[in-house]
Amino acid sequence: MTGIKKKPRIAVISPFLDRQHGTERCVVEQLQGLADDFEFHVYSARIEGLDLDKIVWHRIPSIAGPHAARYLWFFFANHIARWVDRNFRGATYDLVYSPGINCLDAQLIAVHIVFAEFRQRVGETLRFRRNPRSFWPRLLHRKVFYRLIISLERRIYKRRDLPLVAVSNKVRDDLRRFYGREQNLFVVYNGIDAKKFSPAVRQSLRANARDTLGYSSSDFVMLLIGNDWNKKGLPCLLEAAGRLQQPRLKILVAGSDDRSPFQSLLEQLSLASSVQFVSPRPDTEFFYAAADAYTGPSMEDAFGIPPLEAMACALPVIVSRQSGISELVTHGEDGYIVENPQRPEELVTLIAKLYENTELGQRLGRKAAETALRYTWDRNVRELRGILLQTLAKTNLVEASSLQQDA
């Protein structure tokens, strides 16, 4: 039929998609929000939390084994699957989009971390002498994986013709510094679901969340969410809490990382009874409801969705200058920024301010909620849509006039 425009067909390459991990959560929100404008074909081993009526899922078989082996398998397997689809099923795509380095032929990549920067930033924590022997196998695996990814970054990110979408100015600057990228760079901040994360939702869940986790009304609970706890700054947070030695001060850590490397530090700082490790859960608003502040002194973080969600819930936040989320925080107005997350002295001072002054925390939290409302997933989706159309237009696959429609 004439007059009906065919949707651009986009292949999306991601090992898995769900709403529990930062990068994958971002892609789920984008696909959900853009499904009416584009025909998405997702090559992935696992998909959760995404309406499969709106996308076409090309399931990639998964294998068991360490992360590096599973990554390499997916890297080659998705190429083979697409080759089969192209040569035997007639499947062609107008664009190949990848969150991170998941293939060699991506025409647009969303960069959620620059591993060359990350490896440089956390290098000291990767030394064998700084970790218990029980952790050495996992440490060796991480070293191998980081070397593999960095070698791929050098090959792919240096391509001047390849558009890259950074999740923060920090990531954009990392790409410039390590790979000389000056052109074809975009910045699109991650977002929040304003209906799910709000002061009202937090308040409605607070009593049950505190009771479930065993906190009294007088406890002051600092929250940290995420994995790779060395990277997230947990050692610095523990050191700061150890120096304060306040009996009402509690730390809640939500994630699936290995806690064994931190046991000796907890005992040394007499914090064993003050720190609670819990597994992730899909309703993360439960954790924000239980907390009194979010404290994330990350050694390196491309963006950091949990601090932004905490802000949306009107929690006062302490974030690191090494985290992209710090670009959205005004120090002393809607949160605090730690300049050096490897030195706990500064963090001690900031935690003490919030611990000792409830009114200060409430004021920062109110301003934080106002700031967070400017960074929703609707905004993220709208900005990515414009970049997708612009990238497609460069190859004459979309009429230039369509760029003006809701871009």
N, C-alpha and C positions, 0 to 999 in steps of 0.2 A: 504494500500500500504506500502511496506517495504521501509526503508530509509527515511521516513518522520517523524520527531520528533513532538510529540504533545506538544503544548504550555502549560506550567504550568498554572493552573487555580487558580486565586487569587481573594478572596472576599475582597472588600474594604468597610469599614464601616465608614460612615461620615454623620451626620445629614443633611448637605447640601454642595454643591460645587458651587463656583462661582469665579470670578476673582477680587472681590471687598474686600475680607477679606484675611488676610495674610496666615493663615493655609490652608484655602480652595484653595487659589490661588496656593500654593505650590503643593497641591495634583493634581489639574487640570493639571499643567505643567508636573508633573511626569507621570500621566496616558497618557497624549497626547504623551509624548516622549517614553514611554515604551510599547505602545499598539501593536507594531509589534513583541515584544518578549514574551508577556504574554497575556493570556486571562483574562481580568478583568471583574468581576461582581460587580457592585457598588450598595450597599444597602444605599439608601439616600432618603430623602423626596423631595429634590429639586436639580436640576442640571442646571447650566447656564454656557455658555462659554466653553463647552466641546463637542467635536465631538462624538455624540451618535452612529455614524456608527462604531466607533472603540471600544466601550465598551458595555456591557450588563447592562441595568439599571433595578434594582429591586426596584420599587417605594414603599417607606414606607409611609403610610397615615400620615398626620400631624394633629395636634390638635391646637386649639387656647388656649391662656393662657400665664402666666408668663414663663420666660425662664427655670426656674428650672423644672416646670411641663412638658414643651415640651421636655426637655432633658431626664427626666425619662421615658416619653412615648416612645421616640425613642430608648432608651436603652433597654427596654423590647420588643418593637415591632420588632426590627431587629433580636433579638434572635428567636422570634416566626416565623418570615418570613423565616429565614434560616432553622428552624426546619421543617416547612412545605415543603420547597423546597427539603430538604434532604430526608424526609420520604415519600413524595407523588409524587415528580417529579424526584427523583434520582439524585439531584444535589449534587455533592461533590467537595470540594476544596482542593488544595494542600497547601494553606496558607491563613490565615486570617490576613489582614493588616489593622491597624487602626491609623489614625492621632489623637492622644489623646485617652482618655479613653471613648470608645463608646460601649464596650462590655466586657464580662468576659473571652472570649475564644480567644482573639487575640494572634497570634503567632509571630507577629512583630508589634511594636508600634513606631510611630514617635512622639517624645515628643517636643511640641512647647511651653510648659510652665509647670513649676512645681508649682502648686497652693500653696503648703505648704510654699515655698519661697516667692511667691507673697503675700500671706496673711500676712506673717511676715513683709514684706517690706512696705506694704501700710496700715498696721493696724491702724495707727493713723488717717488716713483720713476716716476710717470707723466708727469713733465714732459719735454718734448721736449729741453730743454738738457742733461738728465742721461743721454740715450741717444744712441748713434751714429745718423747719418742713415739708415743702412741699416735700422734698426729702426723708423723713424717710421711707415711704413704699418701695421705690426702694432700699434704704440702707439695710433694713431688708431682702429683697429678696436676695441681694448679699451675706449677711452674711450666710443665709441658704444654698445658692448654693455653696459657698466656702467650707463650712463644709462637704457637701455631696461629693464634688469632692475630697477633701483631704482624706476622709475616704476610697474612692475607690483607691486613689493613694497608701495608706498604704497597701491595700490588693493586688494590682496588681504589682506595681513597685518593691516590695521587692522580687519578684520571680526571683531567680538567673538564671533560665533557659530561661527567656524571653528576647530576644534581644530588645534593645531600641536604637532608632536613635535620638540623640539630635541635635537640629538645631544650637547649639553653644557650645563652651567649658563651658560657663557659666551654661547652662542647664545640661551638663554632671556633673559639679561640684555640682550643686544643688541636682542631683540624688544621688551622693555619700554622701553628707552631711546629707540629710534627710532620705534616704532609704538604705544607706549602699551599694549601687551598685558600684562594682569595675570591674566586668567582663561583657561581652556581651553588651558593650557600644560602640556606633559609633557616630561620629560627621559628619554631612553633612550640610554645610551652605546653606541657601536659595540663590536664584539667581535673575538675572534681564534679561529682554529681550533687548539685545543690539541694536536691530533695532528700537524699540519703544522709548527707553530712551537713548538719545545721545545729545551731544552739538549742533549738526546740527538741530535736531528736535526741541529742546528747542528754538533755535534762530528763526526758521521759524514760531513758534507759539507765540512768545513773544509779538509782537505788539498787536495782537488781544486779547490775554489773559489779558494783562494789561488794555486795553481799556474796555473790557467786565466787568472786576471787579472794574473799576473806579479808577485805580492808575495812577498817573502822572509819567512822566519820572524822576522826582527828588525823588520820594518816594523810601524808602528802605524797601522792603517787606520780612518779616521773615515768613516762612511757617511751619506749623505743620499739619500732616495728621494722622488720626486714631480715634479710639473711646476710651472710658474710659479715659477721659481727665485728671483726677487726676493721673492715672497711667502714662500717657504720659508726665506728668510734666508741664501741662499748668499753674498751680498756680505759679510755679517758674518762668516760662517765663513771665507771667504778672507782677510779682513782679520786675523782672529785667527791663522790659520795663518801668514800673512806676518810677523806680529810675533814669533811663536815661532821661526821659521826653524830648525826641527829637521829634519835630513836624513832621519830615519826616519819622519817624520810624513807620511802620505799621505791624500788625500781621494778617496773614491769617490762619484760622483754618478750615480744611476740615474734616468733620465727621458727624455722626448722633447721638452723645451723647446729653444729656440734658444740655443746656447752662444756665438754671436758677440758679444753685448753684454758678455761677461765676458773676452774675449781680452786686451783692453788691461790690465785689472786683473790678470790672471794674469802678464802680462809685467812690469808695474810692481812686483808683489810677488815676482817671481822664483819663481813657483810652477808654471810651465808643465810641468815634469817631475814634479811631485808630485800633480797633479790628474788624475784619469781620469774621463771622461764615458762612460757606457755606456747602451745602449738598455734599456728595460724588458724583462722576461721573465716568463712566467707563474709560474715557480718562484722567487718572490722570496726564499724561504729560502736560496737560493744566495748572495744578497748578504749576508744576515745571517751566514752561515757564514764569509764572507771578511773580515768586519769585526771590529774590536776595540772599537768604541764607535759608538753612533748619536748624531749631533749635528744637531739640528733647531731652530735659533734663529729660528723663524717670526715674521714680522712680524704675521701674522694667520692663524689656522687654527681652524676651528670645532671640530675634534677632532684628527685625525691618527692614522690607523690604523698606518702604518709604525712609529712609536715604540713603540706597544703591542705590535706583533708582535716588534720587537727586544727588548723587555722579556721577552716570553714565551720568547725564545731565550737568555735570561740575558746579554744585552748591557747594559753600563752605558749610560744614555741621558742626554743633555742636551737639555732641551726649553725652550720659551719660555713665559713667563707669558701671552702673547697666544694661546696654543694651548689648546684644550679638554682635551687630554691631560694638561696640567699639574695638572688637578683630581684625577688619579689617582696623581700622583707626590708622594712625601714627600721634600722636599729633604734630601740628605745621607744618606737611609736606603735608598731604592731608585732613586735617580737624582738629577739636579741640575736646577734651574730657573733659567733666565736671566731676570732681571726686566725688562731693557731690551734687546731684540734689536737695537736700532739703535746700541748702544755696544759695540764689540768687547772692551773692557778686561775686563769680567766674564767673557766667554767664554774669553779667553786664560787666565785663572786656573783655570777649571774644566777646560779641556782639559789644561793642564799637570799638574793633579793626577792625572788618569787616565793620562797619558803617562808620568809619573815613578813611578807606584805601581801595579804590576800587581795586587798583592793587594787594593788598594782597589777596583779595577775589578771583580774577581771577586766581592768581597763585595756590592757594589752590584748586580751582575748576578744573583746568587742571590736576593736580596730582590726584585728586579724581576720575576723569573720567578714568585715566589709571588704578587705583586700581580696580575700579568697573568692568572693562572688564575681570578681572581674575575670576569673580564670576557670571557666566551665568547659565541659567537653563540647558543648555547642560551639564555643569559640574555636576550640582546637579543630573540630571537624570542618568548620567554615574556612579556616585558613588553609588546611590541607587540601580541601577541594580546589581552591584557587591554584595551588601548586600543581596538583594533578592535571588540571586543565591546561595550565601553562606548559607543562612538560609534554603533554600530548600534542598541543598546538605546534610545538617546534618541529614535530615530525609530520605536520599537515594531516593529522588524524582527527583533529577536531576543528571545526570552523572557528576562526578567530572571534567571530561575533559572540560565540557561546561563552567566551571569557568574561563578558560583561554581565552575564546572567547569574546573579546571586554569588559571584565569586568573592 
